[in-house]
């Protein structure tokens, strides 16, 4: 028996990627998830596979010195792949799979072809592998490298620690590339979209590079060699690499809010540009980011590797270096917030990842808290996590990494102090409520906010809340490890002071408006005297800018007022802070703090404060056409300057996963006061599915104003079935008022924008001086404007433009469309606007159009002939079944013609198959001169009703569906001779072509 010869090997990437839910990465690479087998096909040249004579052994290996792994470096601490550290495995091919380890099996697929299944166990290390196959046949052994493949965590596998049993949650926390970040203050929560982009090109390799660079995190530990199979240790490495690594961290946070040497932290829209900049910059930190971008980048990496993750925002987040369960803020007698060691962050973002903690003996997965932002602690600045969220709520802080830090930042007391001139500090208030409020994340399957505060802490004042606090207090303060609950209560009571109402005065600041950038801030200061005697107090009021991380900035407004309250009197005092007062100081920090504090000379110190968010002006993003795969699409982005001053250095940045390969930057220059900038952009979607087009506007006043629009990318026309037609024969309108059109699909009724022409829809120009309009006088019913072949322009399949003779009349060198209505870029003949005759724009030198060229115009991937914006209510040139049709006002531009569509006429072509044509006036085609149009009559009135008697009445959508095979043609008298030229007559080859094409 001869030695079996291995032939072609088909890795079956598309099918495997689909089964393993990795097809979003693309199907050109083998990307699989562990705990689930993948299949491929092996073909042999000379004979069938025989178990008695043939054996196969597979070897999989991963690591920095694996052949063909040059794109990765220093992985697994630079060690060679070996079986001892679980980076190499050798296993034979049998008849069945062993699902406890690496295994392979086969079955006969076709003659001389077998289907091989390889099973990566649920504890396999993640990364890029090389697959080798060694065949021993008839005493002869040879080896072949079959290629490489990627192994990721598998949330669909019950044996994987990252298993999540809810499909909706898997789609949200693993497959969804779009997220929402929540910002602002706890009384005014704002949101902004974020692109995770975990399936973008190159992101997977970048994520594996992050693991390579962070391998030293476990150096010297018991997990030095095989930590990549454990999601807990993988998450620790990623958490460390985001911002805590000394030299190769992904992103830096600006010191003292100084970001002049880098990108402004709030201008980022997604994780992909950050990761690409880090990778292309030789793994040097990207400058700069903030807690939201750090948590979002980590979420991208975790989702890419297969670990379910989400971003969480906590409002009122204390950062204290001294007292773990207390935060101190100091004010002066004017109410100004002084910079101290402790800071109260207005909000803080971190990451949650889903996994079962084997180190905590967890049998089921649960959320683990990971905070990649380096925060000052007693042992220095470092990130924290993973911390089991439930252990934080229960106060079980000795179970987990950094549990006491997370608990103290959610349950600290907030203490305010008043500093007087003699350096004496007076305690003004002590509150346990503000810290750790309104923990928010994006809900599953929607863009609504989900409050998950109950996952981290029990309701304030409940019995379970007190029990958890006692447990945590004993672990944070070793001196109280054996103290009773009463002892701890007495200690906490000594820190508190009487409430504001105990002094007989109730005060609060209430917003009278929701201010936007450029508007005045209106407040109502409510005071209530709870006593039966009058009170007179002097108050100092101030306002200053506060950064999101609690750093006080300039004090820009001060005032003082004396308030007299009668017995039981309630008084409302209006307060106004004008834009001219806060505008020069706001910058990118859109949070201000307003404080009213009583003069200490009055005896008692009373204080009330409120954080106010100034909303950003909106950026309006509007899609002008339905996004289709690999078909150019247009969008309009508009922004209005709301200020009474110029905005300088205006920049618009656009990006979107699946829509833009790289971010697009548009320089808008200077915007005058109340000036609106409207920009039309064109992009070509390259991935199907739901995407977002994100826009960021920046200028010298602020770095970011956000806007977004959803983009549902579908298949091009002709690849997804028939056209959507309403019952009344017209195409449907969308909810936002856009008109659905077969060619342009979504057309904005009121935007003067550019819409690329798709799928063979020919635009007929309208209006002087570049086009004309069509008016049918005295004709109540629609009549055809040309031969039945014009119908093929609007059919899904590409067909020749014009009558059957068009392909023989036109030469391949043409780029114009003749009488179908698309004019060339040259200057046309003007036509009066009020003319009742049928007029068409006349090209000065008509050039023929070959059939192949005409068909390419109907191809969605072809270049644009014109651009247009359509208004609703018009009818189709080819009948109501084929949707709206409009005349256009066309202007010449660099990229073609720009048109504004307006409804002018009903359909002039009836699909019921009328076999005759309405006589047109002699002015109908009097502008068509010169060859090849000289063979056509100057008027359609010479076309008798019997000219097309071979086209019977029919409801068939194809004009040629009823054309007889014998094919009669018009007589010579039907077409007027011009000079020595003869009218067109179909040859045998021409009729044979249309028989094959349309019959």
N, C-alpha and C positions, 0 to 999 in steps of 0.2 A: 504493500500500500504506500502511495506517495505521501510526502509531507504536505499537510494542508497549508494553503497560501492565503493569508489574510489580505483582503482587498480593501474596498472603501469602507469607512466607518462614518455613519451618520449619527451625530450626537443628539439629534431630535430636539434642538433647543426650543423652537416655538411651542411645541406641545408640553415640554417639561416646564417651561416658564409659566405657561398658562395654569397648569395643574398646581404649581407651587406658589402661585400668586406673586410672581416676580416679573411678569410680562411688562409691568410699568417701566422697568429698567430698559426694556428693549428685548428683542428675541434673537439678537445676533450673538449673545453670549449665554453660556450655561450657568444660570444662577438658580440654585436650589436651596431648600430649607431642610435642616436636619430633622431626623425622625420620620422622613418620608422618602420613598424610593424614587429614583429617576431612571428612565429607559433610554437606550440607544440601540442602533442596529449595526451589526458587523456582517459584511459580505465576504465570501470566499471565492477564489478564482476557479479552483479545480474540482472540488468535491464538497459533499455534505460534512457537517461536524459529526464526529463519532466519539462518544465518551470512552469507548474502549481503547482508543488510540490517541485521543487528543485531550490535553488538559490546559487550563488557562488559570493564571494567577495574576491578580490585580494588585497594584501598589499605588496608594495615595499618599501624598506628602505635601506639607506646607512649611514655609519658613523662609528666612532671608537668603539662604544659599541654595534654594531650590532652583533648578534650571529654568530659564525663561521667566524668572521672577525679578528681573532687573528693575521693574518699576517700584518694587517694595524694597525697603532697606531697614536693617537693624531690627527686624521683627523677632520676637521671642528672644530678646536680649542677644541677638546675633548668633544664636546657636544653630547648628545644622539640624535638619529634621531627623528625628530618631523616635523609635517606638517608646522609649522610656519617658519622654515628655509629651507623648500623645500627639505628636506632629507628623507621625509616619505610621502607616499600617499596611500590612500585606495580608491578603486573604484570597482563597481559591474561589473559583466559580463552580457552583453546584446546581442542583435542581430546585432548591427552595431557599428562601432568605431567612437569615437569623437576625431578628430585630433587636437583639441586645448588643450587637457590635457591627463593625463594617462587614458586609457580606455581599455576595453577588450570585445571581441565578440567571438561567437562560431558558428560552423556549424557541421552537422552530417558528420562524415568521414566514419565510418564503423559501423556495428552493435555493440552496447555497446561501442562506441568510438566516441569522438568528437574532432574536430580540433579547438584549441583556439588561437586567435590572440590577442597579447598585443601590444599596441601602446605607446612608450615613446615620449612625446612631444619634439618639437625642442628646447625648453628652459629647458630641464631636466638637472640636475646636472650630470656631468660625474663622473664615479667611479664604484665601485663594489657594486652590489645590492644583497639583499636577496628577493626571491619571495615566498610569503606565500599564500595559497589558503584556504579559509574558506567556507565550504559547509553546508548549512542548508537544511535538507530534512525531511519532515513529522514531523516538530517540533523538530528535533534533530540536533544539531550543533557540528561539529568537524572541526579540522584544520590540515593542513599538510604543511610542508616546502618543496617546490618543488625543491629548489636548488638556486644557485647563478648565476649571470650573470653580464657582464660588459657593460657599456654604454659609448660610445665615441662620439666626435663631428662628424658631417656628412657633408663633402664637396659635397655630391651628393644630398642633400636636399636643395631646394630653400629657405626654411624658416629658415635654419640655418645660423647664421652670417658668418660662414666660407665657405659658398657655393661658389664653383668655377664651372663655366659653361663649361669649356673646358676639355674634357676627357683626352686629351694628357697631359695637365698640371696637372690634378689630378693624373695621373699615375706617373708623374715625381716628383711632390712635396709632395705626400702622400705615394705612394706605392713603389717608388724606394728606395732601400736600399744602393745604391752606388752613391757616389758623387765625385767631384773633387775640391780640394782646389788650389787656385792660389796664388803664392808667387813671390818673386824676386823684381825687380824694374820696373818702368813704361816703361823703354826701353828694358827690358829683362824679360818678364813674364814667369815664370816656373809653372808647375802644378804637383800635386801629388794626387793619388787616396785616397779615404777615405771610410770606411765602416760605414754607419749609423746604420744598423742592428736593426731597430725599431721593427722587427717582431721576433727577436731571443727569445728563451725561457727565461722567467723571466723578460724581459725588461718592459713589461706592468706593472707588479707589482712594479718594481723599480720606474717607472715614477709616479705611484700613491703614492708611498712612498715619493717622492720628494714633491708632493703637500701637503702631511700630514706634513712634516717637515717645509714647508714654510707657513703653515696656519697662523702663527703669523704675517705675513706681513700685513694682513688686520685687525689685532686685534684692536678693538676699533673704526673701521670705520663703515660706513653704509653698507659695503659689508662683514661684519664679518661672517655672517651665510650662505649666499647663493652665494658666489662668484664663485663657481665651474660651474655655468651654463653660465658664461660670458667668452668668449675666451680672451677678453682684460685683465681681472684681472687674469685669469689663466696664460697668458703669462707674466704678471708682476711678479707673484710668481716664475715661472720657471726662468725668467731672474735674479731675485734676488738670487735664490738658486744656480745658476751655480758657482758663485765665490764671491758674496758679503755678504753672510751670515756669521755671526761672528764665529760660531763654527761648523756648519754642512753643509757648502758649498761643492759642489761636487769636485771642483778642485782649487788648489792654483797656483798662478803665482810666480816664484822664485824672490826673492828680489835681486836686483843688479846682475841679471843673474847668481846667484849662485844656482846650482841644484845638489850639491854633496849629499844631504840628500834624494834624491828622484830619480824618473825616469826622464831621459832627455826629455824635452818637445817635441822635434821633432821626437822621436822614436815611438810615438803612430801611429797606422795604422787605428784605428777605435774607435767608441764610446763604444762598448759593453764591452771591458775589463775595461774601466774607470768606467762605471756605476756599473759593477759587483764588482770591488774593493771597490768602495764607499759603496755599500750596505753590502758587507761581512765584511767591516771594521767598522761596527757600525756607519755608516754615518759620518765618519771622512773624511776630505778633502784629495783627491788624490794629491800627489806631483810628478811631476809638469806638468803644461800645458802652452800653450801660446794662443794668441787670436784665432788662427785657430782651435785648439782643443776645446776651450770653445764654440765658435760659432757652431761647428759641433755637440758637445754633446747636445746643446740646440736644434739644428735642429732635432736630433734623438728623443728627448722627445716630441717636438711639433708634429712631424709626427706620432709618436706612439699614441698620444692622438687624432689625427684626424685633426690637424690644418696644412694646406699646408704651407711649409717652405722651405727656401733655404739659402745657405751661400753666402755672397757677400764679395769681397775683394776690398778695396780702396787703391790705391797707392798714396804715399805722403800724409800722414795723420798727421797733426800737433797736438801737445798736449802742450798747453800753459796754465800757471797758472795766468798770469797777463793780457795780452791783448787778449781778445776773438777773435779778427779778425787779429791777427798778431803772427808770430812765428819768434823768433830770434835765429840765430846760430852764434857763435863766433869762429874766427880763429886767430891763431898767425901768425907771419911774415913768418914762414916756410910753412904755409898752413895746419897745424895740427888743427883738429876740437876739440875745448875745450868743456868740459862738463859744460853745463849751466842748468838753470832751465827749459828752453824749449827744446823740442825734436821733431824732424821730423821723424816719423815712416816711414820706407820705404814701408811698407804695413800694413794694418790692416783689420781684418775680423770681420764681425758681421752677424747677422741673420735677415732675412726678413720673416714675416709671413703674410698670407692672411686672412683678416677678415673685416667685416663691423663694423665700429665704431658707435655704437648707441649713445655713449656720444658726438659724433660730428655730430649726425643726418645724418649719412651716410646710404643710402638705399642699396648700393651695396658694395661688398667687394673690397678691394684694399690692396696694400702692405704696411705693417707697419714695421718700422725699430726698431730692438731690439738689443742692444749692451750689451752682458753679461760681457765684460771685464771691471773691475773697473778702471776708469781713474780719474786722479786728476782734480778737478774742483774748483771753488771758494768756494764751501761749503764742500769740502773734496772729498774723493775717493768714487765713486759710479758707478753703471751701469746706462744705460739710455734706455728709451723707455717704451712703444711703441710710436713711432713717425710716423705720416702719411708721407709717402715719398713725396707725392705731396705738402704738406705744406712746406717741406724743399725747394723744387724747387721754390715755389711761394713766399717764405719769410714770410709766415704767421706763425710766431713763437709763438704767444700767444694762438694758438688753441690747443696746444698739450704738452705732457710731454717732457721736455728736448729738445725741438725743436731748441732753440738757440745754444745748444752745438753741435748738429749735423750740423747745418748750418755753424757755425764758423769753424768746422773741414773740411769742404768741400770748403770754400771760403776765407781762410785766406791769408794774404800777407806773403811772405817769405822774410825775411830781413837778410842779412849777414853783419857781423861786423868784422873788423880787429883790434885786440888788440895788441898794441905796448908796448915796455918795460916800458914806463912811465904811464902805465895803461890807456892811452888814447885810445878810441875806435873810429874808422872811419867806416862810413857806406860804404860798398863796393857795394851792390846791394839791390834792393827791387823788388821782382817779384810777380806778382799775378797769374802766370800760374801754378806752380808745384802742389799746394795742390788740392786734390780731382780729381785725373786723373784716367782714365781707370778703372772705377768701373766694375768689372767682376764677372760673375757667370756662372755656367754650363747651356748650352742651353737645351731646352726641347727635349727629345728623341735622343740626340746625346751627344758626349763628346767634342763638340766644345765650345769655349769660346764665351759668349754673353756679349757684352759691353752695360751696362745699365746706362752709365753716364748721358744720356739724361733724365732719370727718376728723377735725383737728382738736376740737374742744367741746365740752358739754355746755349747755346753756348756763349763762352766768348766774350764780346764786343757787344753782341746783345742788342736790346732795352729792351726785356723782362728780360734779365740778369741784366741790370742796374736797372730796376724797382724793381725786387725782392731784389736786394742788398740794395736799398734805404729803403724798408720796413723793412728789417731785421736790418739794421743799426739803425733805430730809436727805435726799440724794445730792441736791445742789449745795446745801449747807451741812457739811459733815458734823458740825457741833450739835445739830438737831436730829441726828439719826435715831436717837432713842427718846425724843421729846414727844409729849402727848399733843393731841390736837388742840387742847385748850391753851397750852403753852405757845403754840404757833399762832393761835388767834390773838393772844395778848400782844405778841410781837408785831403782828400786822396792824392791830388797832392803834398802836403807838405811832405808826407812820402816818396815819390819816388825820385829817383836820375836818372841822365842821363843813357841811355843804354850804353852797352859796345861799340857799334859801334860809339857812339857820341864822344868817345875819339880818334877815328881814327884807332882803332885796332879791328879786328874781329878774335876771337879765338874759337876753339872747339876741343874736344878730340873725336876721332873716333876709334872704335875697329877694329883691323886688324885680329883678330881671335876670336873664341868662346872658351875660355879656359876651360878645364876640370881639375879636381883635379889632380895635378902632372905635369901639363903643364905650360909653361911660358905664361905670359900675354903680348900680343903684342898690342900696341896702335900707332896711328898716331896723332901727335899734329899739327893741321893746324892753321897757322897764316896768316893773310892777312892785309897788310898796305893799308888803304883806302885813305891815303893822298898822296900828290905829293912830299913830302919831306921824306928823310930816317929817320928811327927810330932805336935806339939801347936801348934795355931793358934787365935788369937782372931779371931772374925768379928763384924762389925757388919752387921745386917740392917735393911732398911727397905722400905717400900712407899709409893708416891705415885701420884697420878692423872696420866695423860698424855693430852693431847688427840690427836685423830687426826692433827693437823699438827705433832706433836712438841713442843708447849709443855708443860714440866713444871708441874704444879700443886702443891697442898699435899701435904706429907709427913704421912701420918696414922698411920703405924705404925713403930716402931723397936724393936730388940731387939739384944742382944749375947749371944754364946755362945762357949764355949771347947770346941774339938773336939780329941780325942786319937785318933789313928789308929795302930794297931799295924802291923807290917810286912805289906804286901800286904793290908791290911784294907779291906773295903768296909762302909760304914756308911750307913744310911738314917735321916734325922732328919725326923720329921713337923713340918710347920708349919701353923698355922691362923690365919687372919685373919677375925675375926668380922664380921658385917654391921654391928653397932653401931660398929665401928671405921671401916669404909670408907663406910657408908651416907650419913653427912652430907656427904661430899665428892664423891660420884660424879657426881651431877647427870646431864647428858646425855652426859658423857664416860665411856663404859663400858669404858675401858681403864686398867688399872693396871700399874705396873712394880714388880717385886719384885727387889731387889738384895742380894747377899751379897758383902761385900768384906772381905778380911783387914786386920787392923790394921797400918799401916805400921811400927810399932815392932817387929814380928816379923821384919823384914828384907826379906822378899819380899812383893809385893803381888799377891794373887790376887782375881779377881772373876768372878762368875757372875750372870746376870740373866735374867729372863723377863717377857715381856708377857702379861698375862692379860685376857681378854675376859669381862665379866659379861653374861650373856644377859638379854635383856628378857623380862618375863612375856608369855605369848602372848595375843593377841586372837583369839577364836574367831568366825569368820563362817560362818554356815550358811544356805543358801537353803531356805526352807520350801515353795517351789512352783517349778515349771518356768517360767523366764522366757520370756514370749511377747511378740511385738512389739505395743506399744501396749495391753498388758493389764496391769493392776496386779499386782505381784508382791511378796512379803514375804520378809524375811530376818531372822534372829535374830543379834544381835551380843552376845557375852558376854565379860566380863572379871572376873577374881577378884583381889582385893587380896592379894598374898602376904606383905605386911609385917605386923609386929606393932604397927602404928600406923595412924592414919587417913590416907587420901589426900584432900587437899583440892583444890578447884577442878578437878574431873575433867571433862574435855571429850572427847567422841567425835566425830571428823570422818569422814564417809563420802563417797566419790566413786567414780566409775567411768565411763569413756568408754562411751557407748552406753546407760548405765543412768541416770545423773543428769545433768541439764542443768547444774546448779551443785552445788558441794559442800554437803553437809548437816551441820550442827553440832548436837550434842545435849549439853545441859548435864546432867551426872549428879550434880552437887553434891559431896557428901563420901561416900567409901566407907570404912566401918569395917574394922578388921582382919579378914582372911579373908572379907570380904563379897563376894558375887558380884553384879555388875550385868548384867542381861539386858534387852536392848532389842529390840523388834520394830519394824522400819521397813518402810514401803511405798514402792515406787518403780514407775515405769512405763518399761520399756525402750523406746527409740525407734530402735534400730538393730539389724538382724540381725547374727548372727555370734558369735564368741567374745569375751567381755569378762571383766573382773575387777571385783569389788566390793572396794574397798580400805577398810580402817578404820584410823584412827590414834587411839590413846588417849594423852592427856596429863594431867598433874596438876602439883601444886606440887613434886613430887620429880623428875620428868623430863618431857621434852616429847614423847616418842614411844615408843609400842609399836605394832607393826604386825601386821596380820592381813589375809588376803585369801581370796576364794573365786572359783572360776571360774563364769562364767555363760554358758551356751550359749543365746543368744536365737534362738528359732525362730518360725515363723509361728503365728498364732492357730489354735485348733481350727476345723476346717471349711475351712481354706485349704491344707492340705497332705495331703490324702488321707484314708484311712480310719484308724480307731483302731488302735493297736498292741495286739493281744490275743495272749496266750500260748496254747500248745496245750491247756492244761488249762482254758481259758476265763477265766482271771483275768489281770489286767494285771501286767506284769513288775515285779520289784523292782530298784532300782538297786544299785550296788556299795556305796554308803555306807548302805544300809539304808532309804532312802526308798521309799515306795510310789508307783508310777506310777498316776495316776488321770486319767480323761478330763477331769475338770474342774479339779482342782488339781494333777495331774501329779506333783508331788513333795510328799509329806506327811510331816512329821517325826513319828515314832512317840511320842517322849517329851517333846516341847517343849510347854509351855503357852503357845502363841503364837496369833497371829491369821492365818488363811489366808482370803483373799478368795474368795467363791463365784463361779465362772466357768461359762460355757457351759451354763447352765440346770440345773445339778445342784442339786436342792432338798434341803436338809438337814432331816432329821426329828429334832426335839428329843427328848432322853432325860433321865430322872431328875428327881426333885423338886428344887425346887418349880416349875421353869419348863417342864418337858416330861415326856413319858411314854415308856415303852418298849413295844415290840411283842412279844408272846409268842403263838405259835400252839400251842395245847395239842392234843396227840394228832394232830398232822398231820405225818407223816414227809416228805412231799413238799412242795416249795414251792408256794404258792398265790398267786393274784393278790390284791393289796390294793386294787385299783381297776379301772376299765375299761381296756381295751387302750390307750386314748389316753395313759395314763401313760408308755408306752414312749417317746413322742416327746420326753420331757424329757431323755433321755440321748443322743439322736441328734445328729450333728454339725450338722444344719440346725435353725434355730429353728422351733419348732412351738407351737401353742397348748397351754397348761397345762390338764390335766384331761380329762374326757370330751368327746366331740364337742359336747355341749350347753353346754360351759363358755363358749363365746364368746357364746352368747345369754343365759346366766344372769347374766353379770357385766356391770357397767357400766364405762365408761372411767375413772371416778373412783377406781377401787380401787387399793390398793397392797399388799393381802394376797393370799395364794395359797390360801386356803381349806383344803380337806381334804388337800392334797398334802403338808402337813407343815411349811411355813414359818410360824412364828408371828410376829405383829406384836410391836412393842416394848412393848405394854401387858402388864399382869400376867395370866398364865394361871391356869387352875384347877389346883391341885396334884393329883398322881396318886401313889398309893403305889408305892414301888419294887418291892414283892414281888407286885404284882397280876398275876394270870394272864390278865386280860382285855386286850383290845386297846384301848389308850387313845390319844387324840390331844389335844394341847393345844387348848384352846377359846378363840378370840379373843372378847372380850366383845362386840364389835360387828363382826361380819364384814362387810367391804366387798367388793363385786364386783370382779372382775378381767376386763377386756376382753381379747379375743384379741390385739389389738395390744400391749397391755401385757404379756401373757404372753410373747409372742415377744421383746419387748425384754429380758426377764429372761434369755433364752437367748443374748443377744448378748454376746460377750466384752467389748465395750466398755461395757456397761451397768454401773450402780452395783451395789455389793455388797448382797446381802440378808442374809447372815450370814457369820461367820468360823468356821472350824473347824480342828481338828488331828486327824488320823486315825491310827488304829492299824492295823497290818497284820493280815491274816488274815480280814477280814470279806468278805461276799459282796454282790453288787449287788442293789439293789432291783429292777432290771429284768433279772435273770438274770446268770449268770457271764460271758456274753459282754461285758457292759458294765462289768466291773470291780467294785471294792470298794464296799461301802455300809456305813455305820455309823450308829448312833444317836448322839446328841450330848447333851452337858450344856451348856446354853445359859445365858448370863448377859447381862444388858442392859448395853450400853456406849454411849458417845457416837456411835460410828460404826456401830452395828448390834448384832448379837448375837455373843458370843464363845463358841465351842463347843469341847469336847474330845470327839473321836469315839472310841468304843469298840465293838468288834464284839459284836453281840448276836443277830443272827438271820441265817438264810440267806435266799436270795431268796424273796420272796413272789409273784413274778410269773414265770411260765414262758414263755420265748419259743417253745416248741414249738407255741404256738397253741391251748392248751386253750380249749374253747368254753364252759366253765362256771366257776362260782365256788364256793369253799367257803363254807358257811354260817357267818356270824359270830354272836357272841352279841349280845344286845340292847344290851349296853353299848358296842358298837363305836363308834357315832356318837351316843351319847346326850348328848355335850357340844356338838353342833352345833345351835344354836337360832336362831330368828329368820330372817328372810329374808336371802339367797335360799335358805337351806338347809331351810326349812320344807317345801318340796316334796319333799324326800328322805325316805325311810323312816328310822326310827330304827334299823333293823337291816337287815343285808344278807341275812337269812335269807328275805326275801320275794322275792329274786331267784332265780327258778327256773333250772334248768340249760338250759331252752329259751329263756331270755331273749335269749341271744346266739347262737342256733343258726346265724345267718348268718356266724359266724366259724369256718370249718373249721380242722381241725388243719393247721398249716403251720409251716415253719421259716423263713419270711420274717422278716427283722428288723423290718419295719414292721407294726404292728398293723392298719393299714388296707389293707394290700396286697391282701387277699382279700375286702374288703367288696364285696358285689354292688352293681351300679349301681342295682338296684331298691330296695335298702336297706330291709329290714323293720326294725321297731322293737319294743321291748317292749310288751306289752299293758298296758292300763290297770290290770289286776289285779296286775301285777308291782310297781307302786309304790303305796304306801299314800297315800291322800289325807290332807292335813292342813288342817283347816278348810275354807275355800271354795276353796283353791288347787288347781290341777290339775297333774298331773305334766307334765314336759316332753315335747313331741312335736316331731319335726323337721319344719320347714316345707320347702317346695320350695327356697327360697333357701339354707337351711342345708345340705340334701343337695347342692345344686349346688356350694356352697363346698367341701365335703369331697371331692366328686368331682374338682374341679380341683386341690385341694391334695394329696390322697393317692392318687388313682387316676391 
